[in-house]
């Protein structure tokens, strides 16, 4: 039997620290989308509560599992993105097994490149490309927007820390946009 | 040069002397100077030549309204034309040169134009250069452009970078003069999120230019303290050097922040940032701009606005002249005389057009009431003036005040109209402001200081309260200075009287325009070019309107204003482009095997945002055809590998997923078995083909659709619309997985042999026949999806792994394929093989083709309804003599074919009425040994074997072609089922 394939992060695990602001590729997460069957909202919510001890997220928000390992991001009225600890292969199998036949699950891990922007100047940097009012975003808030023509999920993890998810095929362009913004304000 | 006109006082920092050059002459100034104040300090009155007549011109104002003092700033690639010396902050090493002259500034050879001025009035060009027509663009325009104009571009790439950004606030306050500072303090203290923007580097506006007191301190000191208080508030953002240039819909404002224009180099950081500011409310506190009075020969260097003369003395410690005269129609003009006298500058005369008691006694000054200036002398700089009663006065600086015009521009950016106020002789904002905008201070017509402060605070408190903040208005103590005015617009007399200094428009031009029938103010503007220069007529528009009103016998409000449009002041194109230049003009997408391809000779082509390998150069291959022919032969001969990740992938799940697909595809999908793939044809509502692709049924309620690369987004959008709007009752869920899976086509007779070494399942023809699909693993455990589909027409598979394993997968496929001489192939070889097979692609799916055109009419199932089904039945789309997709080969097989060539019957002329269709795609087929083509031909399905002319009228050339089946290789499909 041949050797299993080795995964390569989309940006090679890139990190940059400019002092007041830093960016790092996030390589230790898995992402699975959970779609809510028509008329099956309660069943899904109950399963999520039972499995992770949290509710489904509200619009513009996130919901964190009781053990802190899973974050659910509101993506559309009938869809949630689950951010889970990274695994080899597919995370969708585990999620489907955990929640059962109450939702439709799609592997999304490799659809996205994750960047973590942090530091005192993270908002100053991101306001160069992000049309949202980040200063008003609460910790735990998440929104979907467009930066430099690229679709992005942005989540405020802490006062000075944001998780950004954008399409993996355009990871280099997205990193360029974020990094240039950071260099322009430091 | 020494700073011969530098006097005591002002806000410049005399401990920091700066060196600069003007036309290569070395001069010095101080930190806090503008280029204009430093030039005046050095006695440099002449700074440029005028647009049309090449008249000598000096500095006219002290702010962004400047029409005259335009210079080239910096050198080489960084040279910027038309920079207003009045807003260019001085820095050490600044280099400025004058513009629009041939020869030296003092002896401009083009000033001969001035002698011909009697012939060059408004409309001259339109009347003179009418015949012959062929001279319009070849002779007249270049000649006129060469003689007229302003600065010149460096014609080199801009070495600076620019950026953009987004800001949010409760209240945007535009202008940091007395009203703006009070508005910001009031809102800021109440806790509102405030942005206070001002084009100056120093907050305070006119407070820095006047000798008025606020709270018993100098106005400038009060402004500095207010700015410091605001700066300490975390909820307030102070933006100096920032021009809010436009008011747009929904409370959005455009602003340009000049980050590094005041320092020698930008140090690699953006020179300017273009902001989009989202506001809940905005308060416009933009102040007012002084205007001139038109009198004969009023354009000489040394003739300046009175308030600006005062600015140079009070703020910069510079006397614009040794002996200054004042010409005014209002009380404010007198402040120039009294301030200058107090600063020790000699006043030659005060000439007031009003018959009133003089407002002040100024020792040594001639006071003339009810008088006006009727002429001036001094070619390169003012030497003397003469009044209408014949009194000649020696003076090197004439300070003119025709009154103050509130800066209403932003209130009118959404077609609001200002209203006229007789008491101040000016337009003020009308009632139809942009939604969310309020106005206060001089910009609202409250020209006096105490009123302005009070109005700023009151308006701000009201707006903040409206937003839910507990705001109270508190006012500092100040006086309302007198601003009485009796409008007086122009002085009759011999000689030209300028209205618009930048575009060289005179009173005569305005009157002539009226006499020639241009009744509307908009026509006046375009015929004379009044207010159309880079200053947009800030100092001239009201004056021009007043003179037009006089000429027509109408009032000024009846005459009206022209439309105000953004930008308020010029915005460099570089700033509008921002960072979007070069390869970062737009994002690009890379396939998972991009890195592998880069190191294996790939030549990339843009496919939308994607960069795809179009071929892989190998060894001594000289041209692209060598590579492509080899790749096709290797694939058809053994096995080839192509990264097809770019094809759109849409994950479709739900109880009604199959029924949904049955509705969006023209052909049947309801009964597709689990583990099977089907080719699908998708139509738009109008019955035109939208896209095609394959869809695999992984599980009962789980499908994976592939789309063409180009239509990945549009198909997703189309289906989201269908699911959300057409059939909201269906349980269907869509999500893109295009980026998530690295997908490779493995094609050729050895495809199965290669993949058998990697895939962890039986892929024999029996176990995994044509059009099968499976979720599986590769290399002993890496998750994968396998599809037995073929675009090349060979025995082929598409294997997908999570994208992060894509690079490793490509390497593994090549390793496993080494014994079969596996060959990577690019989009060109892919194109050759699909043309050989007669598969439609972008050239055929043009958004104008029907299923019948493509020869796929029978796929449109009539056993069910689907999007586009009904409208595809329209008779015109089912004509028997319509276009059909067929294949072509050259009769002389040594000849190449050309895409875009049109078909004409032999013996028929190549004209539209004989047009039978066109060639859509061509390629050289290594297997057939000649060029082949696909194309749409009228009744094509009935013309196999016919010979036609393929005429390429665009590039020239003609080839005789024979009509053949579009399926030129393996028409029975035996290979792909092997």
Interface residues (C-beta under 8 A of the other chain):
Chain A: X1 X2 X3 X4 X5 X6 X7 X8 X9 X10 X33 X35 X37 X38 X39 X78 X79 X89 X90 X104 X106 X107 X108 X109 X110 X111 X112 X127 X128 X129 X130 X131 X132 X133 X135 X136 X148 X149 X150 X167 X168 X169 X170 X171 X172 X173 X174 X176 X177 X180 X181 X184
Chain B: X161 X163 X164 X165 X166 X167 X168 X193 X269 X270 X273 X276 X278 X579 X584 X586 X587 X588 X589 X590 X591 X609 X610 X645 X651 X653 X654 X655 X701 X702 X729 X730 X731 X733 X735 X736 X737 X738 X739 X740 X741 X757 X758 X760 X778 X779 X780 X781 X782 X783 X801 X802 X803 X804 X805 X807 X808 X809 X812 X816
